[in-house]
């Protein structure tokens, strides 16, 4: 299915799916007023959409280094300057994120120690972890940080549905991904190597070398090199994997409730990592040409992490992945070389590496080229219209096939927000293989119909847990009913450039506000950033 234009038949489909809906920008006004007025997330009284036929460079930066502009963000970047805005984003600890923090407080399970997660039902853990990720991406002012949380979540993928991972993934998100997302790469990998969730997902907790079981489990050692650090062509051998597995033996996860000590007799130890000396191969090993002396014990793990993180292949592999995510699916070698050089110079300092990437000429020249993955598409849509997502909403289990039939019949589907991620192909934290959701666009092209369905539902206020500040946004953009440039201004606000002649012709054929917003959000231009 092509994304290079909007045919008459597609517009007819849009019309059918939206038949009978109310105006999008005048719907329920509940709203973002509380969070907005109190914490600086309200819609400014005046918004100036992009003025150029090409995507605005400031819009491009906010769209790639975050999840798309919230109304007023473009003006802020223009006032600060791109470099200053980027520098602010590179230091998320300096940004007041009270509004997002307040919304996140609803999710009780995310603040518990891993052992206490077993007190929650699986569906509650799954729902809270997913909704938390969506709400942070939509409302956080630390947009680059949230973009990196998503990046590292894919890079160090853990599928919730494997064994006990659903109980251990929330603490992994908090103590591994979010804690180290903008720090040192080596610290991130070390934290992941000791993570109960990762040890469970990649069978590291069963890696023991004993008389009865003399061969180590190689699963985690293999993925540590192939996916987490050096890359599949990084230069390691099967012998290196075996030797690394020996180094990593003995680390396991306690899955029982027991008393820790006299001072804390009821402390839960379930879900914590510990080292079992009797399971560890304490002989001499050799990994990637480095000799690891015998009797190293639990320190062998850190030695392996140091070796693979400092390997030249790791700098190249991680830099290429960053460029693929933020510049192009096939990034220019010149960009990869620049980013690799900075990663190497700073021993994997993530902030310094990102600074070079986003300030590169190659990044500036890559506007509008990346197809948004489903999560980014949904979040950027919500941010564009200053949506108010109800934190506490728990929707019913909708039938995707029935909802699709309703859309074709002209009945807008009423599907809870996070449920759209399923038919779109990106239910969070549930990619079944360790490589994470792909960046390449081909796997996502088959989900365009569901993207349109979401655009219809959001435009017509039919997502049950989402409200929009219709009047405020329309007034700020100057979208008067009799305005000849209404379609052009809405398009420029959402996409960062003026519409081309063919795009404008398609938009001007639509009179209803709901149809117009849906058409903009469903357009090929909005699918890319």
C-alpha positions as CSV (number, residue, x, y, z in Angstrom):
1,X,0.0,0.0,0.0
2,X,1.6,3.2,-1.2
3,X,2.2,6.2,1.1
4,X,3.1,8.7,-1.5
5,X,-0.4,10.3,-2.0
6,X,-4.0,10.4,-0.9
7,X,-6.3,8.9,-3.5
8,X,-10.0,9.7,-3.9
9,X,-10.9,6.2,-2.7
10,X,-8.9,6.8,0.5
11,X,-10.7,10.1,1.1
12,X,-13.9,8.2,0.7
13,X,-12.9,5.7,3.2
14,X,-12.0,8.5,5.6
15,X,-15.5,10.0,5.0
16,X,-17.2,6.7,5.7
17,X,-15.3,6.1,8.9
18,X,-16.1,9.6,10.2
19,X,-19.7,9.7,9.1
20,X,-21.9,11.3,11.7
21,X,-19.1,12.4,14.0
22,X,-19.0,15.7,15.8
23,X,-16.5,18.4,15.1
24,X,-13.0,17.4,16.4
25,X,-11.8,20.6,17.7
26,X,-15.0,21.5,19.6
27,X,-15.6,18.2,21.4
28,X,-15.5,17.6,25.2
29,X,-13.6,20.4,26.9
30,X,-12.5,18.7,30.1
31,X,-9.4,19.0,30.1
32,X,-5.8,19.8,30.0
33,X,-6.7,23.0,31.8
34,X,-5.9,21.7,35.3
35,X,-2.5,20.2,34.3
36,X,-1.9,22.9,31.7
37,X,-2.7,26.0,33.7
38,X,-1.1,24.8,36.8
39,X,2.1,23.3,35.3
40,X,2.7,25.1,32.0
41,X,1.1,22.7,29.6
42,X,-1.7,24.9,28.4
43,X,-2.2,25.9,24.8
44,X,-0.7,29.4,24.1
45,X,-3.2,32.0,23.0
46,X,-1.4,32.4,19.7
47,X,0.3,29.8,17.6
48,X,2.3,30.5,14.4
49,X,2.5,27.4,12.2
50,X,5.5,26.8,10.0
51,X,5.9,29.2,7.1
52,X,8.1,27.4,4.7
53,X,7.4,24.9,1.9
54,X,10.1,22.7,3.5
55,X,10.0,21.2,7.0
56,X,11.1,23.8,9.5
57,X,14.5,22.9,11.0
58,X,13.3,23.6,14.5
59,X,10.2,21.4,14.0
60,X,12.5,18.7,12.6
61,X,14.7,18.7,15.7
62,X,11.8,18.5,18.1
63,X,10.1,15.8,16.0
64,X,13.2,13.6,16.0
65,X,14.8,14.3,19.4
66,X,11.4,13.9,21.0
67,X,7.9,12.8,20.0
68,X,6.8,15.9,18.1
69,X,6.0,19.4,19.2
70,X,3.4,20.2,21.8
71,X,1.6,23.5,20.9
72,X,4.1,26.3,21.7
73,X,7.2,24.1,21.5
74,X,8.2,25.5,18.1
75,X,8.1,29.0,19.4
76,X,10.2,28.1,22.4
77,X,12.9,26.5,20.2
78,X,12.9,29.6,17.9
79,X,13.3,31.8,20.9
80,X,16.0,29.7,22.6
81,X,17.8,28.5,19.5
82,X,18.3,24.9,18.5
83,X,21.6,24.4,20.2
84,X,20.3,25.8,23.5
85,X,17.2,23.7,23.3
86,X,19.3,20.6,22.6
87,X,21.6,21.4,25.5
88,X,18.6,21.7,27.8
89,X,17.3,18.3,26.7
90,X,20.7,16.7,27.2
91,X,20.4,17.5,30.9
92,X,16.9,16.2,31.8
93,X,17.7,16.5,35.5
94,X,17.6,20.2,35.1
95,X,14.1,20.3,33.6
96,X,11.0,20.5,35.8
97,X,8.8,17.6,34.9
98,X,6.2,18.0,37.6
99,X,3.2,17.6,35.3
100,X,4.3,14.3,33.9
101,X,5.5,13.2,37.4
102,X,2.1,13.9,38.8
103,X,0.3,11.9,36.2
104,X,2.8,9.0,36.7
105,X,2.0,8.8,40.4
106,X,-1.1,6.9,39.6
107,X,0.9,3.8,38.6
108,X,1.6,2.2,42.0
109,X,3.1,-1.0,40.7
110,X,6.0,0.9,39.0
111,X,7.4,2.2,42.3
112,X,7.6,-1.2,44.1
113,X,10.6,-3.4,44.6
114,X,10.7,-6.3,42.2
115,X,9.7,-8.7,44.9
116,X,6.4,-6.9,45.6
117,X,5.4,-7.0,41.9
118,X,4.0,-10.5,42.5
119,X,1.2,-8.8,44.6
120,X,-0.3,-7.4,41.4
121,X,-2.3,-9.2,38.7
122,X,-0.5,-9.6,35.4
123,X,-3.0,-7.5,33.5
124,X,-2.5,-4.6,36.0
125,X,1.3,-4.7,35.6
126,X,1.0,-4.9,31.8
127,X,-1.5,-2.0,31.7
128,X,0.4,0.3,34.1
129,X,3.7,-0.2,32.4
130,X,2.3,0.5,29.0
131,X,0.2,3.5,30.0
132,X,3.1,4.9,31.9
133,X,5.3,4.8,28.8
134,X,2.6,6.5,26.7
135,X,1.9,9.2,29.3
136,X,5.6,10.0,29.8
137,X,6.1,10.3,26.1
138,X,3.1,12.6,25.6
139,X,3.5,14.9,28.6
140,X,7.2,14.9,29.7
141,X,9.2,18.0,29.0
142,X,12.2,15.8,28.9
143,X,11.5,14.7,25.4
144,X,14.9,13.5,24.4
145,X,15.2,11.5,27.5
146,X,11.9,9.7,26.7
147,X,13.1,9.1,23.2
148,X,16.2,7.5,24.6
149,X,14.2,5.4,27.0
150,X,12.3,4.0,24.0
151,X,15.6,3.5,22.1
152,X,17.3,1.6,25.0
153,X,14.1,-0.3,25.7
154,X,14.3,-1.8,22.2
155,X,18.1,-2.2,22.4
156,X,17.8,-4.2,25.6
157,X,14.5,-5.7,24.8
158,X,12.7,-7.9,27.3
159,X,9.4,-9.6,26.4
160,X,6.9,-9.3,29.2
161,X,5.3,-12.6,28.3
162,X,8.2,-14.8,29.1
163,X,8.0,-16.6,32.4
164,X,8.4,-14.1,35.3
165,X,9.5,-11.2,33.1
166,X,6.2,-9.4,33.7
167,X,6.9,-9.1,37.4
168,X,10.5,-8.0,36.8
169,X,10.3,-5.6,33.8
170,X,8.8,-2.6,35.8
171,X,11.9,-2.4,38.0
172,X,14.2,-2.9,35.0
173,X,12.5,0.0,33.3
174,X,13.1,2.2,36.4
175,X,16.5,1.0,37.6
176,X,18.2,0.1,34.3
177,X,16.7,1.9,31.3
178,X,15.5,5.2,32.9
179,X,18.4,5.4,35.4
180,X,21.1,5.1,32.7
181,X,19.4,6.4,29.5
182,X,21.5,9.5,29.3
183,X,24.6,8.4,31.2
184,X,27.5,6.1,30.3
185,X,26.9,3.2,28.0
186,X,29.1,0.9,30.1
187,X,27.0,1.6,33.2
188,X,23.8,0.9,31.3
189,X,25.1,-2.5,30.1
190,X,26.5,-3.4,33.5
191,X,23.1,-2.6,35.1
192,X,21.4,-4.7,32.5
193,X,23.8,-7.6,33.0
194,X,22.7,-7.8,36.6
195,X,19.1,-7.0,36.0
196,X,16.7,-9.8,37.3
197,X,14.5,-9.2,34.2
198,X,17.4,-9.6,31.8
199,X,18.8,-12.6,33.6
200,X,15.4,-14.2,33.4
201,X,14.6,-13.3,29.8
202,X,17.9,-14.5,28.4
203,X,18.3,-17.5,30.8
204,X,21.3,-16.0,32.6
205,X,19.8,-17.0,35.9
206,X,20.2,-20.7,34.9
207,X,23.9,-20.2,33.9
208,X,25.8,-22.5,36.3
209,X,29.0,-24.5,36.0
210,X,29.0,-27.5,38.3
211,X,30.0,-31.2,38.2
212,X,26.5,-32.1,37.2
213,X,26.2,-29.2,34.8
214,X,29.7,-28.5,33.4
215,X,28.7,-26.5,30.4
216,X,27.6,-22.9,30.9
217,X,24.4,-21.5,29.4
218,X,25.5,-19.2,26.5
219,X,22.2,-17.4,25.7
220,X,23.0,-14.1,27.5
221,X,26.7,-14.1,26.6
222,X,25.7,-14.4,22.9
223,X,23.1,-11.6,23.0
224,X,25.5,-9.4,25.0
225,X,27.9,-9.5,22.1
226,X,25.5,-9.8,19.2
227,X,22.8,-7.4,20.2
228,X,23.8,-5.3,23.2
229,X,27.4,-4.3,22.3
230,X,29.5,-5.5,19.4
231,X,26.9,-6.4,16.7
232,X,26.6,-9.6,14.7
233,X,29.7,-8.8,12.6
234,X,31.6,-7.4,15.6
235,X,34.5,-9.9,15.3
236,X,33.8,-12.2,18.2
237,X,33.9,-16.0,17.8
238,X,32.0,-18.9,19.3
239,X,34.9,-19.4,21.7
240,X,34.6,-15.8,22.9
241,X,30.9,-16.5,23.6
242,X,31.7,-19.7,25.5
243,X,34.4,-18.0,27.6
244,X,32.2,-15.0,28.4
245,X,29.4,-17.4,29.5
246,X,31.9,-19.0,31.9
247,X,32.7,-15.5,33.3
248,X,29.0,-14.8,33.7
249,X,28.1,-18.1,35.5
250,X,26.8,-18.0,39.0
251,X,24.5,-15.0,38.7
252,X,20.9,-15.9,39.4
253,X,17.6,-14.5,40.6
254,X,15.9,-15.3,43.9
255,X,12.3,-16.2,43.2
256,X,11.4,-17.0,46.8
257,X,10.1,-14.9,49.7
258,X,12.4,-15.2,52.6
259,X,13.7,-13.3,55.7
260,X,16.7,-11.2,54.9
261,X,18.1,-10.5,58.3
262,X,17.2,-9.8,61.9
263,X,16.6,-6.1,61.4
264,X,14.2,-6.7,58.4
265,X,12.6,-10.0,59.2
266,X,9.8,-9.6,56.6
267,X,11.8,-8.0,53.8
268,X,11.0,-9.5,50.5
269,X,14.0,-10.9,48.6
270,X,12.0,-12.3,45.7
271,X,13.1,-10.9,42.3
272,X,16.6,-9.9,43.4
273,X,19.9,-10.8,41.8
274,X,22.6,-12.5,43.7
275,X,25.8,-14.4,43.0
276,X,26.2,-18.1,43.9
277,X,29.9,-18.8,44.2
278,X,29.3,-22.6,43.9
279,X,27.8,-22.1,40.4
280,X,30.7,-20.0,39.1
281,X,33.5,-21.3,36.9
282,X,36.5,-19.7,38.6
283,X,39.1,-20.9,36.2
284,X,41.2,-18.8,33.8
285,X,39.3,-17.5,30.8
286,X,40.2,-15.6,27.6
287,X,37.7,-13.2,26.1
288,X,38.4,-11.3,22.9
289,X,42.2,-11.6,23.5
290,X,42.0,-10.6,27.1
291,X,43.0,-13.0,29.8
292,X,40.8,-13.1,32.9
293,X,42.7,-14.6,35.8
294,X,41.3,-17.4,37.9
295,X,39.6,-16.8,41.2
296,X,38.0,-13.6,40.0
297,X,34.6,-14.7,41.3
298,X,31.7,-12.2,40.8
299,X,34.2,-9.6,39.5
300,X,34.4,-11.6,36.3
301,X,31.1,-10.1,35.1
302,X,32.4,-6.6,35.3
303,X,35.5,-7.6,33.5
304,X,33.5,-9.0,30.6
305,X,31.3,-5.9,30.4
306,X,34.4,-3.7,30.4
307,X,36.0,-5.7,27.6
308,X,33.0,-5.7,25.3
309,X,32.0,-2.1,25.9
310,X,35.5,-0.9,25.1
311,X,35.8,-2.9,21.9
312,X,35.9,-0.8,18.7
313,X,33.1,-2.8,17.2
314,X,30.8,-1.6,20.0
315,X,31.3,2.1,19.2
316,X,30.5,1.5,15.5
317,X,27.5,-0.7,16.2
318,X,25.8,1.6,18.8
319,X,26.6,4.7,16.7
320,X,25.1,3.1,13.6
321,X,21.9,2.1,15.6
322,X,21.6,5.7,16.9
323,X,22.0,7.1,13.4
324,X,19.5,4.6,12.0
325,X,16.9,5.6,14.7
326,X,17.4,9.4,14.5
327,X,18.8,10.2,11.0
328,X,17.9,7.6,8.4
329,X,17.2,3.9,8.0
330,X,20.4,3.9,5.8
331,X,22.4,6.7,7.5
332,X,25.3,8.3,5.6
333,X,28.6,6.8,6.5
334,X,29.9,10.3,7.3
335,X,27.4,10.6,10.1
336,X,28.1,7.2,11.5
337,X,31.9,8.0,11.5
338,X,31.3,11.3,13.4
339,X,29.1,9.7,16.0
340,X,31.5,6.7,16.4
341,X,34.4,9.0,16.9
342,X,32.6,10.9,19.7
343,X,31.4,7.7,21.4
344,X,35.0,6.4,21.3
345,X,36.5,9.7,22.5
346,X,34.2,9.9,25.5
347,X,34.2,6.1,26.4
348,X,30.5,5.8,25.5
349,X,29.2,9.0,27.0
350,X,25.6,9.0,25.7
351,X,25.0,12.8,26.1
352,X,28.1,13.7,24.2
353,X,27.4,11.2,21.5
354,X,23.8,12.5,21.0
355,X,25.1,16.1,20.8
356,X,27.3,15.3,17.9
357,X,24.5,13.4,16.2
358,X,21.8,16.1,16.4
359,X,24.2,18.9,15.5
360,X,25.5,17.1,12.4
361,X,24.8,18.3,8.9
362,X,23.5,14.8,8.0
363,X,20.8,15.1,10.6
364,X,19.8,18.6,9.4
365,X,19.4,17.3,5.9
366,X,17.3,14.3,6.8
367,X,14.0,16.0,7.3
368,X,10.7,14.1,6.7
369,X,12.4,10.8,5.7
370,X,11.7,8.5,8.6
371,X,8.4,6.6,8.8
372,X,7.0,6.9,12.3
373,X,6.7,3.7,14.1
374,X,3.2,3.1,15.6
375,X,4.1,4.4,19.1
376,X,5.6,7.6,17.7
377,X,2.7,8.1,15.4
378,X,0.2,7.9,18.3
379,X,2.2,10.0,20.7
380,X,2.9,12.7,18.0
381,X,-0.8,12.9,17.2
382,X,-1.7,13.4,20.8
383,X,1.0,16.0,21.3
384,X,-0.1,17.9,18.2
385,X,-3.6,18.5,19.5
386,X,-2.6,18.9,23.2
387,X,-4.6,15.8,24.1
388,X,-5.7,15.1,27.7
389,X,-5.2,11.4,28.4
390,X,-7.0,10.0,31.4
391,X,-4.4,8.4,33.6
392,X,-6.7,6.1,35.4
393,X,-8.8,4.8,32.5
394,X,-8.9,1.0,32.2
395,X,-10.8,0.2,29.0
396,X,-12.7,-3.0,28.1
397,X,-11.2,-5.6,25.9
398,X,-12.2,-4.6,22.4
399,X,-12.2,-6.8,19.4
400,X,-9.9,-5.3,16.7
401,X,-11.6,-7.1,13.8
402,X,-15.1,-5.9,14.9
403,X,-13.8,-2.4,15.3
404,X,-12.4,-2.5,11.8
405,X,-15.7,-3.6,10.5
406,X,-17.4,-0.8,12.3
407,X,-15.1,1.7,10.8
408,X,-15.8,0.5,7.2
409,X,-19.5,0.7,8.0
410,X,-19.2,4.3,9.1
411,X,-19.2,3.7,12.8
412,X,-16.1,5.1,14.5
413,X,-14.5,2.5,16.8
414,X,-14.3,3.3,20.5
415,X,-11.1,1.6,21.5
416,X,-9.0,2.6,24.5
417,X,-5.8,4.4,23.6
418,X,-3.2,1.8,24.4
419,X,-5.3,-0.9,22.6
420,X,-4.5,0.8,19.3
421,X,-0.8,-0.3,19.7
422,X,-1.9,-4.0,19.2
423,X,-3.3,-3.9,15.7
424,X,-0.7,-1.3,14.8
425,X,1.9,-3.9,15.5
426,X,3.7,-2.4,18.5
427,X,2.2,-3.5,21.8
428,X,4.9,-2.1,24.2
429,X,7.3,-4.5,25.9
430,X,6.0,-7.5,24.0
431,X,8.4,-7.9,21.1
432,X,9.0,-11.7,21.2
433,X,12.7,-11.7,20.2
434,X,15.7,-10.0,21.9
435,X,16.3,-7.6,19.0
436,X,13.4,-5.3,19.8
437,X,11.0,-3.6,17.4
438,X,12.6,-2.8,14.1
439,X,13.4,0.7,12.8
440,X,13.0,-0.3,9.2
441,X,9.7,0.9,7.6
442,X,8.7,-2.2,5.7
443,X,7.3,-4.1,8.7
444,X,5.0,-1.1,9.5
445,X,3.5,-0.5,6.1
446,X,0.8,-3.1,6.5
447,X,-0.7,-1.1,9.4
448,X,-1.8,2.0,7.5
449,X,-5.5,1.2,7.8
450,X,-5.2,1.1,11.6
451,X,-3.4,4.4,11.5
452,X,-6.3,5.9,9.6
453,X,-8.7,4.4,12.1
454,X,-6.9,6.1,15.0
455,X,-6.8,9.4,13.1
456,X,-10.6,9.1,12.6
457,X,-11.2,8.3,16.3
458,X,-9.0,11.0,17.6
459,X,-10.4,13.6,15.2
460,X,-13.9,12.8,16.2
461,X,-13.3,12.5,19.9
462,X,-14.0,8.7,19.8
463,X,-11.0,7.5,21.8
464,X,-12.8,7.0,25.1
465,X,-9.8,8.0,27.4
466,X,-8.7,11.0,25.4
467,X,-10.1,14.5,25.3
468,X,-8.9,17.5,23.3
469,X,-8.8,21.2,24.0
470,X,-10.8,22.0,20.8
471,X,-11.7,25.6,21.1
472,X,-8.4,26.7,22.6
473,X,-6.4,25.0,19.8
474,X,-8.6,26.2,17.0
475,X,-8.6,29.8,18.4
476,X,-4.8,29.7,18.8
477,X,-4.3,28.6,15.2
478,X,-6.9,31.0,13.9
479,X,-9.0,28.2,12.4
480,X,-12.2,30.2,11.7
481,X,-14.9,28.5,9.8
482,X,-14.8,31.0,7.0
483,X,-11.0,31.1,6.9
484,X,-9.6,30.3,3.4
485,X,-6.3,29.1,4.9
486,X,-7.8,27.0,7.7
487,X,-6.6,23.7,6.1
488,X,-3.2,25.1,5.3
489,X,-2.6,26.4,8.9
490,X,-3.7,23.1,10.5
491,X,-1.5,21.1,8.1
492,X,1.5,23.3,8.8
493,X,1.0,23.1,12.6
494,X,0.9,19.3,12.5
495,X,3.6,18.6,9.9
496,X,6.0,21.6,10.1
497,X,5.6,22.9,6.5
498,X,3.0,24.3,4.2
499,X,1.1,21.8,2.2
500,X,2.0,21.2,-1.4
501,X,-0.6,22.0,-4.1
502,X,-1.9,18.5,-4.3
503,X,-2.1,18.2,-0.6
504,X,-3.9,21.5,-0.2
505,X,-6.4,20.6,-2.9
506,X,-7.3,17.4,-1.0
507,X,-7.6,19.2,2.3
508,X,-9.8,22.0,1.0
509,X,-12.3,19.6,-0.3
510,X,-13.2,18.8,3.4
511,X,-15.4,21.2,5.3
512,X,-16.0,19.4,8.6
513,X,-13.3,20.0,11.3
514,X,-13.3,16.3,12.3
515,X,-12.7,15.2,8.8
516,X,-10.0,17.8,8.2
517,X,-8.0,16.9,11.3
518,X,-8.3,13.2,10.6
519,X,-7.2,13.7,7.0
520,X,-4.1,15.7,8.2
521,X,-3.2,13.0,10.8
522,X,-3.8,10.2,8.3
523,X,-1.8,11.9,5.5
524,X,1.4,10.4,4.2
525,X,3.2,13.6,5.3
526,X,2.2,13.1,9.0
527,X,3.3,9.4,8.9
528,X,6.9,10.6,8.5
529,X,9.1,12.9,10.6
